[in-house]
Amino acid sequence: MIDPFRPDLDWLGAWITGRALARGLPMPFLDRGGWRAEVGTGGEHRRWLFDRVTPELVELAHEISEPGNNLRVFCENDELQAALPRGWEVGAPSHAMVATSAQPLGALADGFRLESRIGRHSAHVAVLTLDGELAASGHAGIGWDAFVYDRIVTWPQFGRRGLGTAVMHALGEALPAPDMPQLLMATGPGRALYETLGWTVVSPYASASLRV
């Protein structure tokens, strides 16, 4: 099992595998000293993930000529931008985070209901209004080395009602073992929510794509 507080290639492999399981995507594989993942959604064809800026990453950045082939690295945005050739743009910073205990119970607010679908390798949760409108949702990939939370979303008009916490708890009920590492990648705003739930940042996570 991985060390959740050691942000290395094993950590990235566990996370990207869980993400693939949560989304029904092909399994990632090692390539060019990092992980390669076929994505094929949202305008992104594939991504390479590295635990640091390496010569292989820089060489790859010079070779890539088509948008949709993106780079992800455990580093600060400035470090990644400085290593890339012209034409690459680094997006908003994200954060690799870890929790080592079950998510705290969050009572569902009045006027909502929760639906869960838990399988062998993935879990999916939706919070709906009593009229059936989707208010919040989340997914998880149940890998071999980690339990990975993915796409935890609360629609803006339903914010500040604890729905995100309820989604996290419902997904956490699918955790196969209490000592299995729990991982996620958080945006800046998302980081604040997860820290209130006991999550810890273990590394910055920078993302780069070619300008269209």
Backbone as a ProteinNet text record, in pm:
[ID]
protein_1_A
[PRIMARY]
MIDPFRPDLDWLGAWITGRALARGLPMPFLDRGGWRAEVGTGGEHRRWLFDRVTPELVELAHEISEPGNNLRVFCENDELQAALPRGWEVGAPSHAMVATSAQPLGALADGFRLESRIGRHSAHVAVLTLDGELAASGHAGIGWDAFVYDRIVTWPQFGRRGLGTAVMHALGEALPAPDMPQLLMATGPGRALYETLGWTVVSPYASASLRV
[TERTIARY]
84.4	0	88	42.9	121.8	130.7	232	238.9	163	46.2	-34.8	30.1	126.1	191.5	322.8	348.4	467.6	422.4	423.8	373.8	476.4	473.4	568.6	493.2	564.3	499.7	397.4	424.2	327.4	197.5	208.2	90.5	11.7	82.3	15.7	-49.9	19.4	-38.3	-164.8	-164.9	-285.1	-399.2	-366.4	-471.1	-527	-442	-492.2	-564.5	-526	-599.4	-739	-748.7	-880	-967.3	-907.9	-983.4	-1038.5	-955.1	-1000.4	-1115.7	-1106.1	-1212.7	-1342	-1330.3	-1448.8	-1518.1	-1441.4	-1496.1	-1514.1	-1475.6	-1488.6	-1392.4	-1271.5	-1171.3	-1068.6	-989	-883.1	-783.4	-720.4	-621.5	-497	-440.5	-317.4	-198.6	-88.8	32.1	154.9	268	392.3	446.8	491.8	541.6	627.5	745.8	834.6	872.6	878.5	914.3	799.8	678.7	559.5	444.4	324.2	204.4	134.5	85.2	7.8	-135.4	-228.8	-370.4	-446.2	-522	-608.5	-739.3	-772.1	-886.3	-1004.3	-988.1	-1089.3	-1218.8	-1215.3	-1336.3	-1300.6	-1397.9	-1379.8	-1268.8	-1242.9	-1137.9	-998.1	-984.9	-854.4	-842.6	-742.9	-724.2	-647.7	-537.2	-455.6	-377.4	-326.6	-241.5	-126	-15	100.2	116.2	144.8	157.9	297.3	362.5	498	501.3	589.5	600.8	694.4	763.7	851.5	882.1	940.1	985	1111.2	1107.5	1217.3	1259.5	1379.3	1418.7	1319.9	1263.3	1165.4	1041.2	998.2	881.7	911	1027.3	1062.9	1073	1135.3	1144.6	1005.8	917.7	782	709.1	726.8	660.4	704.5	830.8	878.6	822.2	791.5	742	593.5	515.6	371.1	338.2	255.6	220.1	70.1	-9.3	-154	-218.5	-313	-387.1	-459.3	-484.8	-554.5	-462.5	-328.5	-229.5	-161.5	-199.3	-167.4	-69.5	-9.6	90	42.6	69.1	34.2	155.5	188.2	312.1	290.9	355.4	363.2	466.4	423.8	513.6	430.6	495.1	429	412.6	313.6	287.8	409.6	477.7	591.4	702.5	725.4	831.2	797.4	672.9	634.5	640.6	587.5	587.8	729.3	823.5	961.5	1027.9	979	1040.9	984.4	875.3	804.9	843.4	839.3	863.3	745.6	765.4	659.2	537.1	420.5	297.2	222.3	290.3	225.5	171.6	56	-6.8	-39.5	-0.3	-26.5	-156.6	-245.6	-377	-375.6	-494.7	-508.7	-449.2	-382.7	-318.6	-420.4	-380.4	-458.7	-371.9	-431.4	-362.3	-391.2	-285.4	-301.6	-329	-435.8	-477.6	-501.2	-493.3	-508.9	-587.6	-667.8	-734.9	-707.8	-694.7	-664.5	-771	-886.9	-998.6	-1126.6	-1231.5	-1359.5	-1408.9	-1485.7	-1538.7	-1643.5	-1644.3	-1741.2	-1884.2	-1973.4	-2113.7	-2171.4	-2236.8	-2306.2	-2453.3	-2538.9	-2681.9	-2730.7	-2815.5	-2867.6	-2971.6	-2958.7	-3051.1	-3193.8	-3288.9	-3429.4	-3455.7	-3542.1	-3579.5	-3496.4	-3406.2	-3320	-3323	-3289.5	-3273.2	-3144.6	-3091.4	-2961.8	-2976.9	-2912	-2909.2	-2764.5	-2737.2	-2602.5	-2602.9	-2494.8	-2473.9	-2329.6	-2310.9	-2177.2	-2149.7	-2040.6	-1999.5	-1867.4	-1810.3	-1685.1	-1568.9	-1566.3	-1452.8	-1490.2	-1614.8	-1653.8	-1776.9	-1794.7	-1911.9	-1960.2	-2091.5	-2150.8	-2265.9	-2266.5	-2366.1	-2428.1	-2558.9	-2629.5	-2722.2	-2726.5	-2822.7	-2923.8	-3050.6	-3156.7	-3257.3	-3323.6	-3436.4	-3551.6	-3651.6	-3766.5	-3840.2	-3815	-3873.4	-3785.4	-3670.1	-3583.5	-3474.9	-3455.8	-3350.8	-3216.4	-3113.1	-2980.4	-2918.7	-2880.2	-2824	-2674.9	-2629.7	-2488.6	-2459.8	-2333.4	-2296.7	-2148.6	-2110.5	-1971.1	-1947.7	-1822.1	-1785.7	-1657.8	-1630.7	-1506.6	-1462.3	-1332	-1274.3	-1212.4	-1246.2	-1197.9	-1084.6	-962.6	-847.1	-786.5	-666.4	-597.2	-515.1	-471.6	-384.5	-447.9	-561.6	-619.9	-766.6	-836.8	-977.1	-974.4	-1020.4	-1001.2	-1135.4	-1149.6	-1270.1	-1255.2	-1365.8	-1357.4	-1484.2	-1467.7	-1579	-1686	-1644.9	-1740.4	-1794.9	-1921.8	-1979.7	-2110.7	-2126.2	-2255.3	-2294.8	-2413	-2457.6	-2476.3	-2434.4	-2427.8	-2555.3	-2669.8	-2795.4	-2827.4	-2751.1	-2773.8	-2656.3	-2571.2	-2454.2	-2487	-2388.1	-2394.6	-2506.9	-2533.2	-2632.5	-2573.2	-2443	-2377	-2390.9	-2429.6	-2451.8	-2319.5	-2213.8	-2084.1	-2034.8	-2052.9	-2014.7	-2095.8	-2223.4	-2308.7	-2264	-2224.9	-2175.6	-2047.2	-1954	-1828.4	-1850.7	-1940	-1967.6	-2029.8	-2125.5	-2191.2	-2091.3	-2000.4	-1896.8	-1804.9	-1769.7	-1680.2	-1733.3	-1865.6	-1922.1	-1880.6	-1829	-1782.1	-1635.5	-1570.1	-1429	-1411.2	-1328.9	-1318.6	-1256.3	-1162.3	-1092.7	-1059.8	-1069.5	-1048.7	-908.3	-809.8	-672.4	-632.8	-726.5	-692.8	-675.8	-565.1	-546.3	-659.9	-700.6	-803.5	-738.6	-754	-684.9	-784	-743.7	-817.4	-728.8	-768.1	-708.6	-811.6	-771.4	-864.4	-826.4	-926.7	-905.4	-880.5	-847.5	-829.4	-952.3	-1071.7	-1193.1	-1227.7	-1206.4	-1238.1	-1149.7	-1024.8	-931.5	-988.9	-1051.1	-1104.7	-1209.8	-1297.9	-1400.1	-1334.3	-1239.7	-1180.6	-1100.6	-1035.3	-960.2	-1053.3	-1174.8	-1269.6	-1312.9	-1296	-1332.7	-1213.7	-1100.6	-985.6	-883.9	-893.1	-796.1	-671.4	-558.9	-430	-369.5	-314.5	-242.2	-104.5	-69.5	63	151.3	92.6	174.3	92.2	154.9	89.4	83.7	-8.2	-30.3	-56.5	37.8	29	-15.4	-92	-148.3	-112.1	-68.9	-31	-93.5	-133.5	-190	-142	-142	-105.5	-215.1	-174.8	-273.6	-334.3	-464.1	-533.7	-519.7
-119.6	0	124.8	229.9	351.1	424.1	510	603.6	728.8	756.8	868.8	1004.8	1013	1139.7	1156	1067.5	1074.9	1096.9	1219.5	1247.9	1209.2	1083.4	1032.4	967.1	895.3	831	726.8	656.1	557.7	626.5	740.6	818.8	858.5	913.5	954.6	836.6	722	604.1	557.7	560.5	521.3	618.6	748.7	848.2	839.6	834.2	834.5	703.7	594.2	468.2	480.3	536.1	556	648.2	754.2	846.5	774.7	689.8	614.5	520.1	455.2	365.1	442.4	561	641.2	687	706.8	762.1	659	534.1	431.1	450.7	500	525.7	412.4	403.9	302.1	319.6	210.3	214.5	291.3	375	446.2	350.8	397.3	314.7	405.1	347.6	422.6	454.1	580.1	623.7	748	750.8	867.3	910.1	815.1	846.9	899.5	894.6	936.1	843.3	886.7	809.5	872.7	789.6	836.3	786.3	876.6	842.3	888.5	799	835.1	887.9	1010.8	1078.1	1083.9	1156.4	1157.7	1226.8	1320.1	1394.7	1540.5	1628.4	1769.5	1835.3	1786.4	1843.4	1795.8	1708.3	1654.6	1511.1	1486.5	1352	1262.5	1314.9	1237.2	1333.1	1278.2	1356.9	1271.7	1339.1	1275.6	1335.2	1251.8	1297.2	1261.9	1360.4	1344.2	1388.5	1325.3	1364.9	1483.6	1525.6	1643.6	1682.7	1799	1841.4	1763	1691.2	1604.2	1637.8	1593.2	1611	1546	1432	1365.2	1450.8	1516.3	1604.5	1721.2	1783.5	1896.9	1852.4	1737.7	1684.9	1659.9	1602.5	1574.7	1704.7	1806.4	1934.6	1994.4	1974.6	2023.1	1941.1	1814	1727.2	1746.4	1775.8	1786.6	1910.5	1892.2	2003.4	2024.8	1933.6	1945	1965.7	2060.7	2078.3	1949.8	1935.5	1817.3	1713	1734.4	1646.6	1727.1	1702.5	1792.8	1732.1	1819	1778.5	1813.7	1725.1	1746.1	1709	1793	1772.8	1810.6	1736.2	1774.3	1886.4	2010.4	2124	2251	2362.6	2491.9	2535.8	2619.6	2667.1	2734.6	2819	2893.7	2800.1	2693.4	2599	2530	2489	2422.9	2519.9	2640.1	2736.6	2766.8	2778.3	2809	2697.5	2573.8	2460.3	2435.7	2500.8	2470.6	2565.6	2517.3	2606	2700.2	2795.1	2889.3	2814.8	2868.5	2808.2	2730.5	2700.5	2627.9	2726.4	2693.6	2778.2	2694.9	2745	2676	2729.8	2638.2	2676.5	2706.9	2722.9	2751.7	2637.9	2669.2	2563.9	2472.8	2347.5	2249.8	2193.2	2103.7	2052.7	1903.9	1825.3	1684	1673.5	1602.7	1595.4	1450.6	1428.9	1295.1	1300.6	1196.3	1173.6	1029.9	1006.6	871	817	880.1	829.9	847.3	784.3	795.3	939.1	977.7	1112.6	1132.7	1250.5	1272.8	1272.9	1225.7	1217.5	1357.2	1380.4	1506.4	1479.3	1528.1	1505.6	1578	1514.2	1573.3	1678.6	1796.4	1906.3	1869.5	1929.2	1907.2	1949.5	1875.6	1908.3	1839.5	1748.6	1677.7	1528.2	1451.3	1307.1	1263.4	1152.7	1105.9	969.7	955	827.3	782.6	655.6	600.6	477.3	463.5	343	300	186.9	140.7	8	4	-117.6	-168.2	-262.5	-322.5	-224.5	-141	-52	95.3	128.6	269.7	292	417.7	458.6	592.1	610.7	730.3	775.1	904.8	959.5	1083.9	1098.2	1217.4	1265.4	1396.6	1459.2	1532.7	1502.5	1562.6	1633.2	1733	1792.3	1692.8	1720.8	1630.1	1629.4	1730.9	1735.2	1668.2	1616.4	1543.3	1625.2	1751.8	1834.1	1798.3	1782.7	1747.7	1866.9	1847.9	1956.1	1937.6	1814.9	1786.3	1642.6	1615.7	1480.1	1457.6	1332.3	1296.6	1152.8	1119	986.2	942.4	815.2	763.2	641.4	624.3	504.5	420.2	292.7	201.5	118.9	168	102.3	-2.1	-47.7	-150.5	-88.1	35.9	101.2	221.7	268.8	390.5	402.1	481.2	517.1	663	690.3	820.7	890.8	1008	1089.7	1173	1190.9	1254.7	1334.7	1454.5	1538.2	1558.1	1612.8	1647.2	1786.9	1793.7	1919.1	1948.3	2075	2125.7	2241.1	2236.4	2343.1	2471.5	2585.7	2710.3	2746.4	2723.2	2762.8	2678.4	2569.7	2482.4	2485.1	2587	2594.8	2626.8	2604.9	2637.2	2561.6	2440.1	2357.7	2223.5	2211.5	2088.2	1972.3	1999.2	1889.5	1824.1	1904.6	1846.6	1752	1790.3	1702.9	1573.5	1585	1466.1	1372.7	1429.9	1348.9	1277.3	1349.7	1287.9	1172.8	1193.1	1086.4	965.2	989.5	877.8	799.7	869.7	799.7	722.3	780.5	716.1	584.2	565.8	439.4	322.2	352.3	246.6	211.4	278.2	251.3	104.7	26.9	-116.4	-149.2	-64.9	-90	44.6	55.3	185.2	240.8	154.1	202.8	227.1	210	237	387.5	432.3	575.2	634.1	754.8	828.1	950.8	965.7	1068.5	1152.4	1275.8	1358.7	1473.1	1533.4	1657.4	1767.8	1875.7	1983.2	2112.2	2186.9	2323.4	2412	2536.9	2629.8	2640.9	2669.4	2677.1	2543.5	2432	2302	2266.3	2312.5	2282.4	2325.4	2441.9	2492.4	2398.3	2346.7	2252	2127.3	2069.5	1942.8	1958.4	2072.3	2092.2	2094.3	2145.4	2141.8	1999.2	1908.9	1768.5	1683.3	1747.7	1674.1	1632.1	1685.2	1651.6	1737.1	1683.9	1750.6	1761.9	1878.5	1896.5	1831.1	1749.5	1686.6	1740.5	1807.8	1864.1	1960.1	2065.8	2141.3	2055.7	2087.8	2008.9	2107.2	2116.3	2213.1	2144.4	2217.1	2164.2	2257	2200.7	2281	2225.4	2317.3	2279.6	2376.3	2331.1	2418.3	2520.6	2642.6	2745.3	2709	2721.6	2690.4	2808.9
0	0	0	-66.3	-77.2	56.9	68.6	180.3	137.1	194.5	145.9	167.5	259	286.4	209.4	115.9	31.3	-113.3	-162.5	-297.7	-404.8	-445.2	-543.1	-658.6	-743.6	-858.4	-815.7	-706.2	-657.5	-616.6	-549	-510.2	-634.3	-732.8	-856.7	-926.8	-927.8	-992	-923.7	-790	-716	-743	-746.6	-769.8	-911.2	-1012.5	-1149.7	-1182.1	-1116.5	-1132.8	-1073.6	-951.9	-891.5	-973.5	-1028	-1113.1	-1235.8	-1296.7	-1413.2	-1377.2	-1262.3	-1218.9	-1192.2	-1132.5	-1103.1	-1230	-1338.2	-1461.8	-1572.3	-1545.7	-1647.9	-1763.9	-1735.5	-1838	-1842.2	-1950.1	-1955.3	-1842.5	-1803.2	-1697.2	-1744.2	-1658.2	-1692.8	-1696.1	-1756	-1760.9	-1756.4	-1714.8	-1704.7	-1843.6	-1860.7	-1990.5	-1971	-2025.4	-2023.8	-1881	-1791.2	-1653.7	-1570	-1623.5	-1550.1	-1582.6	-1551.4	-1583.8	-1702.8	-1791.9	-1907	-1892.1	-1908.4	-1894	-2016.7	-2077.1	-2189.2	-2131.1	-2164.2	-2102.2	-2197.9	-2308	-2412.1	-2376.3	-2280.5	-2244.3	-2222.3	-2241.6	-2213	-2292.8	-2414	-2496.4	-2462.6	-2365.2	-2327.1	-2377.5	-2462.4	-2517.4	-2420.7	-2369.7	-2275.7	-2187.9	-2077.2	-1988.1	-1939.4	-1916.2	-1853.3	-1714.7	-1616.4	-1478.5	-1426.4	-1366.6	-1314.2	-1168	-1090.7	-950.3	-930.8	-1037.5	-1032.7	-1176.9	-1194.1	-1326.8	-1362.2	-1473.7	-1514.5	-1657.3	-1698.4	-1838.7	-1935.6	-1897	-1983.7	-2002.4	-1895.3	-1906.5	-2001.6	-1986.5	-2072	-2217.8	-2241.5	-2377.7	-2436.1	-2355.7	-2400.5	-2435.1	-2352.6	-2378.3	-2511.4	-2548.2	-2677.7	-2793.8	-2769.3	-2876.3	-2903.7	-2799.7	-2815.6	-2898.8	-3000.8	-3088.6	-3101.3	-3046.3	-3059.2	-2922.8	-2912.3	-2786.3	-2747.8	-2619.2	-2569.3	-2510.7	-2524.9	-2463.5	-2352.8	-2229.3	-2119.5	-2019.5	-1939.5	-1840.8	-1701.4	-1605.8	-1465.7	-1381.1	-1282.5	-1206	-1060.2	-970.7	-829.9	-815.1	-833.2	-814	-812.9	-780.4	-785.5	-930.9	-955.8	-1091.6	-1153.7	-1077.9	-1132.3	-1178.1	-1103.3	-1141	-1272.3	-1289.2	-1413.6	-1530.7	-1513.5	-1623.4	-1669.8	-1577.3	-1612.5	-1691.5	-1677.2	-1744.2	-1883.9	-1919.6	-2043.5	-2156.1	-2281.3	-2395.2	-2417.9	-2507.8	-2539.5	-2593.6	-2564.8	-2612.8	-2506.6	-2395.6	-2287.3	-2183.4	-2130.3	-2028.9	-1906	-1790.7	-1663.9	-1605.9	-1567.1	-1516.6	-1367.7	-1313.8	-1170.7	-1088.3	-977.4	-898	-830.7	-816.1	-741.7	-630.4	-551.2	-433	-417.6	-400.7	-367.4	-218.2	-182.7	-42.7	-0.7	129.9	184.1	313.9	336.7	465.2	505.3	633.8	680.3	773.3	775.3	855.7	776.2	821.6	752.9	756.6	656	650.9	760.1	824.3	932.2	880.6	964.1	926.3	910.9	798.1	775.6	751.7	839	823.4	698.6	622.4	499.7	535.5	474.2	501.2	461.6	528.5	494.9	350.3	285.2	148.2	42.6	86	-8	21.2	-81	-63.9	-132	-86.6	-134.6	-201.8	-316.6	-387.4	-402.6	-374	-385	-474.4	-550.1	-630.9	-610.4	-544.5	-508.2	-576.7	-652.3	-720	-665.9	-737	-691	-698.2	-802.6	-822.4	-827.8	-803.6	-806.5	-719.8	-681	-603.7	-658.9	-660.4	-717.6	-627.2	-595.1	-503.1	-565.7	-550.2	-596	-485.5	-465.5	-376.2	-462.9	-441.9	-521.8	-432.3	-489.5	-418.8	-419.9	-340.3	-337.3	-470.2	-554	-688.2	-792.3	-750.6	-842.1	-908.1	-868	-926.5	-862.5	-946.4	-896.1	-825.5	-698.7	-618.4	-590.6	-579.6	-552.9	-595.6	-624.7	-664.9	-638.3	-642.1	-624.2	-664.7	-687.5	-735.3	-664.2	-668.4	-609.9	-687.5	-697.7	-755.6	-646	-644.6	-540.7	-600.9	-584.6	-643.7	-552	-589.7	-513	-400.7	-420.5	-324.1	-256.6	-306.2	-250.6	-289.7	-211.8	-237.4	-283	-404.2	-467.4	-488	-427.2	-444.8	-570.9	-644.1	-775.1	-804	-857.3	-904.2	-796.3	-683.8	-578.3	-610.9	-643.7	-693.8	-620.9	-578.4	-531.1	-622	-677.8	-766.2	-684.2	-741.7	-663.9	-589.2	-651.1	-585.4	-463.1	-443.4	-327.8	-230.3	-241.7	-156.6	-11.7	74.8	217.9	291.2	246.7	315.5	358.4	350	393.3	296.4	172.4	78.5	37.5	22.5	-10.9	97.2	221.8	333.2	331.3	301.7	294.9	182.8	68.6	-42.6	-3.5	59	99.6	197.1	293.4	388.3	319.3	229.7	160.4	76.1	8.8	-67.1	25.8	140.2	234.2	289.6	282.4	329.1	240.5	119.6	29.6	53.6	148.4	177.7	218.2	146.2	174.7	309.3	355	481.4	545	676.9	741.8	724.8	697.9	683.9	538.3	444.4	304.7	284.5	220.6	196.7	113.3	150.2	77.9	15.1	-116.5	-192.2	-271.5	-299.8	-395.4	-441	-552.9	-601.6	-583.8	-519.5	-486.8	-557.4	-602	-646.7	-524.2	-548.6	-437.6	-350.4	-407.9	-325.5	-259.9	-331.9	-275.2	-157.8	-161.3	-52.9	82	86.7	213.4	271	184.6	231.1	287.1	212.7	255.3	384.2	402.1	526.4	646.7	631.7	743.5	774	677.5	697.4	741.3	768.6	820.5	717.3	594.6	491.5	505.1	453.6	461.1	321.9	289.4	163.3	174.3	74.3	73	-38.3	-137.8	-244.8	-328.7	-382.3	-488.8	-615.6	-702.9	-824.6	-938	-1030.9	-1139.1	-1268.3	-1348.3	-1472.5	-1587	-1700.9	-1815.7	-1943	-2030.6	-2159.3	-2266.1	-2391.8	-2501.3	-2525.9	-2551.9	-2587.4	-2723.1	-2732.7	-2858.6	-2952.7
[MASK]
++++++++++++++++++++++++++++++++++++++++++++++++++++++++++++++++++++++++++++++++++++++++++++++++++++++++++++++++++++++++++++++++++++++++++++++++++++++++++++++++++++++++++++++++++++++++++++++++++++++++++++++++++++

